[in-house]
Amino acid sequence: DTEVHLRRLGGAVSPLMRNIAVTVAASGLLSLPINFLGLPLILAYLFGGMLVGPLALNIVESHLAMAEMCNLGLVFLLFMIGLELDVKALASKARREAYLTGLVQVPVCSGIMALLFLGLERTGINFGLGKYGALYCGAIGGLSSPTLVLKVLETNASADSLHGRLTFVILICQNIWVIVILALQVNLSDPTVSSLFHTFGALIALVAFALFYAKCVMPAALYCASTSVELMLVLSLAWCFFICAASILPFVSLPMELAALVAGIALATFPYSSEFN
């Protein structure tokens, strides 16, 4: 047994651990200049992954390994975005007539961007494997980063201005559209009526479960943990992956990324949410 443990400690490092180490190190180093410039740290995380990936330094050589890292990073990213979006607070600052603009903005902008990417694809530019690469790029092109937008509004002290309130509405509607897009892409290759009903039914059930649990159970847990920042961090991560685990149950079958966004939104109404981000 002793020899086995010695070999384990002295053996080669697994590729997953090596990739995590270099990615976190690169993101940490980039976070210093990003923070000095007054920009959100999410940019450091994104640039750190790009820096060590196959398109730059090629430290993480495999696209498959990079995809695994990206999936984990996307779960954390959407959870952080959800924490930034306190829907009640944003809605209270918005004018009702502005919601029409927010609901129309994403389909119009995504449609224009999808046509642009489809045109570029016709010229021979490849946007990824499969036949939906250009459509995914178009959908992403019609969205914005809530964290970056809220940071700019906060820096310029324009959150209560007319354009700031309109921006809040657009962020709420974009968040709704992100949930719809993530739910639709589960059955994008075979969009039958029954599969769509199952997906949106499971989504509604997951949202209701998350909101009920966040309202009835989490307040007591967070109150007991409020004296320890470390414990609050552990509880927030446990909450995120608890909802993610619920989403991948056989009778639910929703993407973990979608569940992470729902978990963040459900937790954003708490006064401690800023401590988690």
Number of C-alpha atoms within 10 A of each C-alpha: 6 7 8 9 10 10 11 11 10 9 9 8 10 8 11 13 10 12 20 14 11 17 24 15 14 19 22 15 13 19 21 12 13 16 13 8 9 11 17 17 19 18 16 21 22 16 17 21 24 19 20 22 20 15 12 12 11 13 15 25 15 11 13 10 14 19 11 12 17 15 13 12 16 17 20 20 22 21 28 24 22 24 27 21 24 18 19 11 12 16 15 12 17 21 13 11 10 15 18 12 14 20 18 13 17 22 17 12 16 20 17 16 21 22 14 15 22 19 13 14 14 9 9 8 12 13 17 11 7 8 10 15 16 23 19 18 18 22 20 17 17 18 19 14 13 21 20 16 16 20 16 16 17 13 12 9 11 14 20 14 12 12 13 19 20 21 22 29 27 25 24 22 20 23 23 12 18 18 18 15 16 17 19 16 15 16 13 14 10 10 12 11 9 8 15 17 11 16 21 17 13 18 22 12 13 21 18 14 15 22 18 13 14 21 15 10 11 18 15 12 13 18 11 12 16 14 10 10 13 12 14 21 15 13 17 22 16 12 20 22 19 15 22 23 15 18 22 14 10 8 10 17 15 24 17 23 22 23 29 30 28 28 29 29 27 25 28 26 19 16 9 16 19 12 12 20 17
